[in-house]
Amino acid sequence: NLKIKNFFVQLKNVSLKKKENFVTNYFVSYRSFLRILYVEGYIQSFKILNKKLFIFIRNYYNRSLFLNLRILYHKNKQYKLNLYKLNFIQSKNLNIFLSTNAGLLTHYDCKKLKLGGKVFFIC
């Protein structure tokens, strides 16, 4: 978990510096996060070479999409959303990423699959 939090802190710091790409060490636990960030359009692409991860960040009107990133998954305090609470969330500008039994999903996918989970981060 600490590796994943550090990964998202690095993403936020790179976006604050207005860089378009960065390199970090690759861990297998990053795979599901990279997949969902790529599918949702937050990163343009990524490459894995010799245990190094190269990430190319997507900018929208010269502004990074990670500027609004908030990590909400903490060991001591966890935010859980069930299907009832998810149905009341109507946000067009924010994506809520949840850790569920089916893996890491957005709140839109959780509504479709009728799942709840723990809030991991908001972007």
Backbone as CSV, one residue per row, in Angstrom:
resi,resn,N_x,N_y,N_z,CA_x,CA_y,CA_z,C_x,C_y,C_z
1,ASN,0.813,-1.205,0.000,0.000,0.000,0.000,0.851,1.261,0.000
2,LEU,1.939,1.235,0.726,2.806,2.405,0.787,3.429,2.693,-0.570
3,LYS,3.758,1.628,-1.319,4.318,1.815,-2.664,3.304,2.494,-3.579
4,ILE,2.045,2.092,-3.453,1.009,2.658,-4.311,0.749,4.109,-3.952
5,LYS,0.740,4.428,-2.661,0.564,5.827,-2.252,1.706,6.685,-2.755
6,ASN,2.938,6.178,-2.650,4.090,6.923,-3.151,4.003,7.118,-4.661
7,PHE,3.475,6.121,-5.365,3.295,6.235,-6.807,2.341,7.381,-7.153
8,PHE,1.237,7.486,-6.430,0.283,8.556,-6.704,0.801,9.914,-6.256
9,VAL,1.596,9.946,-5.216,2.224,11.208,-4.805,3.200,11.662,-5.877
10,GLN,3.943,10.725,-6.470,4.844,11.067,-7.573,4.071,11.605,-8.766
11,LEU,2.935,10.977,-9.087,2.104,11.460,-10.198,1.636,12.890,-9.952
12,LYS,1.201,13.167,-8.751,0.735,14.513,-8.423,1.884,15.523,-8.492
13,ASN,3.056,15.162,-7.971,4.197,16.073,-7.993,4.667,16.364,-9.415
14,VAL,4.662,15.354,-10.258,5.052,15.554,-11.652,4.053,16.465,-12.362
15,SER,2.771,16.292,-12.037,1.761,17.137,-12.675,1.862,18.581,-12.187
16,LEU,2.255,18.788,-10.932,2.439,20.159,-10.437,3.630,20.841,-11.100
17,LYS,4.636,20.054,-11.477,5.798,20.602,-12.171,5.544,20.788,-13.662
18,LYS,4.363,20.366,-14.119,3.928,20.466,-15.517,4.831,19.680,-16.466
19,LYS,5.303,18.531,-15.994,6.060,17.631,-16.853,5.087,16.697,-17.551
20,GLU,5.490,16.217,-18.714,4.606,15.340,-19.480,4.927,13.867,-19.305
21,ASN,6.110,13.563,-18.776,6.462,12.163,-18.572,7.387,12.036,-17.364
22,PHE,7.457,10.832,-16.840,8.399,10.569,-15.766,8.710,9.081,-15.692
23,VAL,9.797,8.770,-14.985,10.287,7.404,-14.861,10.328,7.040,-13.381
24,THR,9.883,5.838,-13.070,9.917,5.337,-11.700,10.155,3.840,-11.735
25,ASN,10.405,3.253,-10.587,10.553,1.799,-10.498,9.194,1.142,-10.672
26,TYR,9.192,-0.026,-11.304,7.950,-0.741,-11.568,7.749,-1.847,-10.547
27,PHE,6.539,-1.930,-10.002,6.128,-3.029,-9.140,4.868,-3.644,-9.727
28,VAL,4.690,-4.931,-9.521,3.552,-5.648,-10.103,2.226,-5.085,-9.593
29,SER,2.209,-4.552,-8.390,0.974,-4.014,-7.829,0.481,-2.765,-8.573
30,TYR,1.325,-2.158,-9.400,0.929,-0.983,-10.178,0.052,-1.342,-11.376
31,ARG,0.035,-2.594,-11.764,-0.588,-2.994,-13.029,-2.060,-2.599,-13.129
32,SER,-2.855,-2.878,-12.102,-4.285,-2.558,-12.175,-4.510,-1.049,-12.178
33,PHE,-3.673,-0.297,-11.462,-3.809,1.156,-11.447,-3.447,1.751,-12.796
34,LEU,-2.397,1.246,-13.398,-2.001,1.744,-14.721,-3.074,1.454,-15.760
35,ARG,-3.654,0.259,-15.685,-4.687,-0.113,-16.654,-5.887,0.819,-16.560
36,ILE,-6.359,1.074,-15.345,-7.561,1.902,-15.203,-7.262,3.365,-15.504
37,LEU,-6.071,3.843,-15.176,-5.713,5.224,-15.517,-5.607,5.393,-17.026
38,TYR,-5.124,4.365,-17.713,-5.037,4.422,-19.173,-6.426,4.360,-19.808
39,VAL,-7.268,3.485,-19.326,-8.626,3.334,-19.884,-9.446,4.598,-19.669
40,GLU,-9.307,5.210,-18.499,-10.070,6.425,-18.197,-9.470,7.675,-18.833
41,GLY,-8.287,7.578,-19.427,-7.709,8.692,-20.166,-6.846,9.638,-19.350
42,TYR,-6.403,9.208,-18.184,-5.551,10.068,-17.363,-4.090,10.021,-17.803
43,ILE,-3.670,8.892,-18.367,-2.317,8.805,-18.920,-2.417,8.426,-20.389
44,GLN,-1.468,8.955,-21.177,-1.487,8.660,-22.609,-0.989,7.256,-22.886
45,SER,0.143,6.899,-22.276,0.690,5.567,-22.459,1.709,5.295,-21.363
46,PHE,2.131,4.056,-21.308,3.186,3.681,-20.365,3.966,2.518,-20.950
47,LYS,5.239,2.445,-20.570,6.122,1.366,-21.020,6.856,0.810,-19.816
48,ILE,7.117,-0.483,-19.859,7.881,-1.139,-18.809,9.119,-1.738,-19.446
49,LEU,10.288,-1.231,-19.058,11.558,-1.713,-19.579,12.527,-1.910,-18.420
50,ASN,13.004,-3.138,-18.251,14.015,-3.457,-17.236,13.622,-2.960,-15.846
51,LYS,12.430,-3.281,-15.423,11.887,-2.911,-14.102,11.801,-1.393,-13.903
52,LYS,11.780,-0.645,-14.990,11.544,0.799,-14.949,10.227,1.068,-15.656
53,LEU,9.483,1.995,-15.114,8.174,2.341,-15.649,8.234,3.753,-16.224
54,PHE,7.926,3.889,-17.498,7.886,5.183,-18.176,6.420,5.546,-18.383
55,ILE,5.990,6.678,-17.825,4.601,7.101,-17.922,4.529,8.434,-18.650
56,PHE,3.620,8.532,-19.606,3.368,9.759,-20.357,1.997,10.281,-19.940
57,ILE,1.999,11.439,-19.313,0.791,12.005,-18.712,-0.002,12.798,-19.752
58,ARG,-1.319,12.660,-19.695,-2.198,13.394,-20.600,-2.513,14.769,-19.997
59,ASN,-2.398,15.791,-20.821,-2.756,17.152,-20.418,-3.992,17.590,-21.189
60,TYR,-4.804,18.375,-20.540,-6.029,18.878,-21.149,-5.980,20.394,-21.083
61,TYR,-5.874,21.040,-22.226,-5.707,22.494,-22.306,-4.522,22.956,-21.450
62,ASN,-3.391,22.266,-21.636,-2.138,22.590,-20.965,-2.245,22.487,-19.448
63,ARG,-3.146,21.641,-18.973,-3.345,21.441,-17.541,-3.439,19.937,-17.277
64,SER,-2.697,19.457,-16.314,-2.684,18.030,-16.009,-3.994,17.611,-15.349
65,LEU,-4.371,16.372,-15.592,-5.593,15.837,-15.006,-5.389,15.368,-13.569
66,PHE,-4.142,15.330,-13.106,-3.853,14.868,-11.752,-3.791,15.999,-10.735
67,LEU,-4.118,17.211,-11.123,-4.063,18.318,-10.174,-5.114,18.179,-9.070
68,ASN,-6.230,17.521,-9.359,-7.302,17.341,-8.369,-7.212,16.003,-7.643
69,LEU,-6.084,15.321,-7.770,-5.928,13.998,-7.172,-5.938,14.075,-5.654
70,ARG,-6.786,13.253,-5.035,-6.868,13.146,-3.579,-6.837,11.661,-3.217
71,ILE,-5.863,11.260,-2.428,-5.758,9.881,-1.978,-6.545,9.754,-0.684
72,LEU,-7.559,8.913,-0.678,-8.442,8.775,0.477,-8.309,7.433,1.174
73,TYR,-7.432,6.575,0.704,-7.271,5.256,1.313,-6.164,5.328,2.355
74,HIS,-6.534,5.245,3.612,-5.585,5.249,4.716,-5.822,4.006,5.551
75,LYS,-4.795,3.571,6.228,-4.910,2.354,7.036,-5.889,2.542,8.188
76,ASN,-5.865,3.702,8.806,-6.703,3.942,9.976,-8.111,4.407,9.624
77,LYS,-8.248,5.073,8.505,-9.548,5.654,8.135,-9.890,5.242,6.709
78,GLN,-10.938,4.453,6.574,-11.346,3.988,5.257,-12.766,4.444,4.976
79,TYR,-12.972,4.948,3.773,-14.298,5.393,3.344,-14.918,4.266,2.517
80,LYS,-16.027,3.736,3.002,-16.707,2.660,2.298,-17.994,3.204,1.690
81,LEU,-18.223,2.838,0.443,-19.444,3.239,-0.251,-20.174,1.991,-0.711
82,ASN,-21.413,1.851,-0.305,-22.224,0.760,-0.814,-23.025,1.270,-2.012
83,LEU,-23.793,0.398,-2.621,-24.542,0.755,-3.823,-25.554,1.860,-3.546
84,TYR,-26.148,1.854,-2.385,-27.130,2.886,-2.026,-26.483,4.274,-2.010
85,LYS,-25.300,4.373,-1.410,-24.591,5.666,-1.357,-24.055,6.064,-2.724
86,LEU,-23.641,5.085,-3.517,-23.119,5.387,-4.854,-24.181,5.984,-5.770
87,ASN,-25.423,5.575,-5.590,-26.496,6.089,-6.437,-26.771,7.567,-6.200
88,PHE,-26.388,8.093,-5.044,-26.590,9.512,-4.763,-25.449,10.393,-5.257
89,ILE,-24.347,9.786,-5.674,-23.200,10.564,-6.159,-23.429,10.894,-7.624
90,GLN,-23.470,12.183,-7.921,-23.616,12.640,-9.297,-22.532,13.669,-9.573
91,SER,-21.405,13.192,-10.039,-20.311,14.109,-10.344,-19.877,13.886,-11.785
92,LYS,-19.881,14.943,-12.550,-19.469,14.847,-13.943,-17.982,15.156,-14.114
93,ASN,-17.410,15.907,-13.183,-16.025,16.331,-13.321,-15.059,15.474,-12.518
94,LEU,-15.545,14.700,-11.573,-14.674,13.896,-10.724,-14.934,12.409,-10.939
95,ASN,-13.874,11.638,-10.919,-13.985,10.186,-10.931,-13.590,9.675,-9.571
96,ILE,-14.380,8.778,-9.037,-14.077,8.134,-7.767,-13.638,6.715,-8.086
97,PHE,-12.459,6.345,-7.619,-11.909,5.024,-7.876,-12.041,4.199,-6.602
98,LEU,-12.699,3.041,-6.740,-12.999,2.184,-5.595,-12.272,0.854,-5.711
99,SER,-11.839,0.355,-4.576,-11.271,-0.978,-4.496,-12.405,-1.931,-4.131
100,THR,-12.739,-2.844,-5.043,-13.871,-3.747,-4.849,-13.406,-5.200,-4.935
101,ASN,-14.357,-6.123,-4.809,-14.049,-7.541,-4.987,-13.659,-7.845,-6.424
102,ALA,-14.160,-7.056,-7.362,-13.862,-7.256,-8.773,-12.597,-6.511,-9.211
103,GLY,-11.896,-5.893,-8.281,-10.683,-5.147,-8.607,-10.923,-3.654,-8.473
104,LEU,-10.044,-2.873,-9.023,-10.147,-1.417,-8.977,-11.106,-0.944,-10.058
105,LEU,-12.157,-0.225,-9.669,-13.186,0.228,-10.602,-13.533,1.680,-10.328
106,THR,-14.098,2.349,-11.331,-14.629,3.695,-11.125,-16.031,3.583,-10.543
107,HIS,-16.544,4.697,-10.054,-17.884,4.639,-9.469,-18.954,4.376,-10.525
108,TYR,-18.704,4.744,-11.779,-19.651,4.428,-12.851,-19.726,2.912,-13.068
109,ASP,-18.552,2.260,-13.084,-18.528,0.806,-13.262,-19.150,0.089,-12.082
110,CYS,-18.945,0.631,-10.881,-19.546,0.020,-9.689,-21.068,0.107,-9.747
111,LYS,-21.587,1.210,-10.267,-23.040,1.327,-10.406,-23.573,0.315,-11.411
112,LYS,-22.842,0.118,-12.518,-23.272,-0.843,-13.531,-23.259,-2.269,-12.992
113,LEU,-22.205,-2.611,-12.241,-22.059,-3.963,-11.716,-22.764,-4.165,-10.374
114,LYS,-23.350,-3.080,-9.842,-24.053,-3.103,-8.562,-23.146,-3.589,-7.429
115,LEU,-21.979,-2.921,-7.338,-20.990,-3.245,-6.318,-20.695,-2.028,-5.474
116,GLY,-20.229,-2.267,-4.279,-19.715,-1.209,-3.417,-18.250,-1.502,-3.139
117,GLY,-17.608,-0.610,-2.410,-16.213,-0.843,-2.102,-15.616,0.265,-1.275
118,LYS,-14.307,0.207,-1.121,-13.568,1.215,-0.370,-13.036,2.261,-1.334
119,VAL,-13.199,3.522,-0.994,-12.721,4.607,-1.850,-11.198,4.646,-1.761
120,PHE,-10.552,4.586,-2.931,-9.090,4.617,-2.956,-8.589,6.019,-3.242
121,PHE,-9.055,6.608,-4.328,-8.670,7.980,-4.623,-9.707,8.642,-5.506
122,ILE,-9.677,9.956,-5.531,-10.575,10.771,-6.347,-9.710,11.615,-7.265
123,CYS,-10.107,11.700,-8.494,-9.340,12.486,-9.455,-10.280,13.199,-10.402
